[in-house]
């Protein structure tokens, strides 16, 4: 299926700037610390006493999964790229073209344990959205003048092929907004929205 893709950009509003976000973040941290204190001094002792007397065990197994996709043919795993790592300089240059030095933006290299796919050893961001049983992803690559750029791609899960839909450039795609039916993202001071329509 082919798509018609429309991209719109706008300047960020007052509450979207990093300083405002940081102030809100600070308030959230303070609230979080108060919540932790409440938990440590009130909830935890209560749970300890309750479990001690009822002789019940709390199961806190946490499984961290870094698998992008697993089929009978291949197993695609996301390896996080740590900074500094000159081997993956393209991906890191892309990240630091968008975020400030103290911000975080995950970037991965795709490794495959199985049949070869067109996504193997690609650099991708954390954006992922399932569409028509395939995956929409943001792939980072070297563009013109040896500068990093990115594309909105579709990974065909049945065949392992990659369809390049549109060059996005130096923007981070965050998520698929179900209310707007658009992909949203941006940079430090600019927002981007991508509307995808199936062609007739």
C-alpha positions in Angstrom: 0.0 0.0 0.0 1.3 3.5 -0.8 0.8 6.5 1.4 0.3 10.2 0.9 2.4 12.0 3.5 1.9 15.6 4.6 4.4 17.3 7.0 3.6 20.4 8.9 5.9 22.4 11.2 5.4 25.2 13.7 7.3 27.1 16.3 6.9 25.7 19.8 4.5 27.4 22.2 5.4 29.0 25.5 5.0 25.8 27.6 6.9 23.7 25.1 10.3 25.5 25.6 13.0 23.6 27.6 13.2 26.1 30.5 9.4 25.7 31.1 9.7 22.0 30.7 12.6 22.0 33.2 10.5 24.0 35.8 7.6 21.6 35.4 10.2 18.8 35.6 11.5 20.2 38.9 8.0 20.4 40.3 7.5 16.8 39.3 10.8 15.8 40.9 9.9 17.5 44.2 6.5 15.8 44.1 8.3 12.5 43.4 10.6 12.9 46.3 7.6 13.6 48.6 6.0 10.4 47.2 9.1 8.4 47.8 9.4 9.7 51.4 5.7 8.7 51.9 6.4 5.3 50.5 9.6 4.7 52.5 8.3 5.9 55.9 4.6 4.8 55.7 3.8 2.3 52.9 6.9 0.2 53.0 6.8 -0.6 56.7 3.1 -1.4 56.5 3.7 -3.8 53.5 6.6 -5.4 55.4 4.5 -6.0 58.5 1.6 -7.2 56.4 3.8 -9.7 54.4 5.6 -10.8 57.6 2.3 -11.8 59.3 0.5 -13.1 56.2 3.7 -15.0 55.0 3.0 -14.0 51.4 5.8 -13.3 48.9 5.8 -10.4 46.5 6.9 -11.2 43.0 8.9 -8.3 41.5 10.3 -10.0 38.4 11.1 -7.3 35.8 12.0 -8.4 32.3 13.8 -5.8 30.2 13.2 -6.6 26.6 15.2 -4.9 23.8 13.6 -6.9 20.9 12.2 -4.9 18.0 10.6 -7.9 16.2 10.8 -11.7 16.3 9.5 -14.0 13.6 10.3 -17.5 12.5 12.8 -16.0 10.0 14.6 -13.3 12.0 15.0 -11.7 15.4 15.7 -8.0 15.4 17.3 -6.6 18.5 17.9 -2.9 19.4 21.4 -2.2 20.7 21.6 1.2 22.5 24.4 3.4 21.3 26.4 4.9 24.2 28.1 8.2 23.9 31.0 8.5 23.1 31.3 5.9 20.4 33.2 7.0 17.2 32.0 3.9 15.4 28.5 5.2 15.4 29.3 8.9 14.8 26.5 9.4 12.3 23.8 8.5 14.8 25.4 10.5 17.6 25.7 13.6 15.3 22.0 13.3 14.5 21.1 13.2 18.2 23.2 16.2 19.1 21.8 18.2 16.2 18.4 17.9 18.0 19.0 17.8 21.7 21.1 19.8 24.1 24.1 18.2 25.8 22.2 17.4 29.0 19.1 16.0 27.3 18.6 12.4 26.4 17.4 10.9 23.1 17.8 7.1 22.6 19.3 5.9 19.4 19.8 2.3 18.5 21.5 0.1 15.9 19.5 -2.9 14.7 21.1 -6.3 15.0 19.6 -9.4 13.5 19.9 -13.0 14.6 18.5 -14.9 11.6 17.6 -14.4 8.0 19.0 -11.1 6.6 16.7 -8.0 6.4 17.0 -4.6 4.9 16.9 -3.1 8.4 20.0 -4.9 9.6 22.7 -2.5 11.0 20.4 0.5 10.5 20.4 3.3 13.0 16.9 4.1 14.3 15.3 6.3 17.0 12.9 5.0 19.6 9.8 5.9 17.4 7.8 2.9 16.4 4.2 2.5 15.2 2.5 -0.6 13.9 0.5 -0.1 10.6 -0.9 -2.8 8.3 1.0 -5.4 10.3 4.2 -3.5 9.4 6.3 -1.1 11.5 6.8 2.6 10.8 10.2 3.6 12.1 12.6 6.6 11.9 15.9 5.6 10.3 19.0 7.8 10.5 21.4 8.0 7.6 24.1 10.1 6.1 22.6 12.7 3.8 24.0 15.4 1.5 27.3 17.1 2.4 28.0 14.2 4.7 25.5 15.5 7.2 23.0 13.2 9.1 19.4 13.1 8.2 16.5 10.7 8.7 13.7 9.0 6.9 10.2 7.8 7.8 10.4 4.1 6.7 8.1 1.1 6.8 9.5 -2.2 7.7 7.6 -5.0 6.0 7.5 -7.7 8.6 6.7 -10.6 6.2 9.6 -10.0 3.7 12.2 -8.0 5.7 12.1 -5.2 3.1 12.2 -1.5 3.9 10.0 1.1 2.1 11.3 4.7 2.4 8.2 7.0 2.6 9.7 10.4 3.2 12.8 12.2 4.3 12.1 13.8 7.7 15.5 15.5 8.2 16.8 16.6 11.6 13.7 16.0 13.7 12.9 13.5 16.4 9.7 11.6 15.9 8.2 11.0 19.4 5.0 9.1 19.0 1.8 8.5 17.0 -0.9 10.8 18.4 -4.1 8.7 18.2 -6.4 11.7 18.8 -4.8 13.7 15.9 -4.1 10.6 13.8 -0.6 12.1 13.2 3.0 11.4 14.0 4.3 14.1 16.3 7.9 15.2 17.1 10.2 18.1 16.8 13.5 19.7 17.9 14.4 22.0 20.8 12.3 24.9 19.4 10.2 23.5 16.6 7.3 20.9 16.4 6.6 18.6 13.5 3.4 16.7 12.7 3.2 14.1 10.0 -0.2 13.0 8.6 -0.3 9.7 6.7 -3.2 8.9 4.4 -3.6 5.8 2.3 -3.6 6.7 -1.4 -6.6 5.8 -3.6 
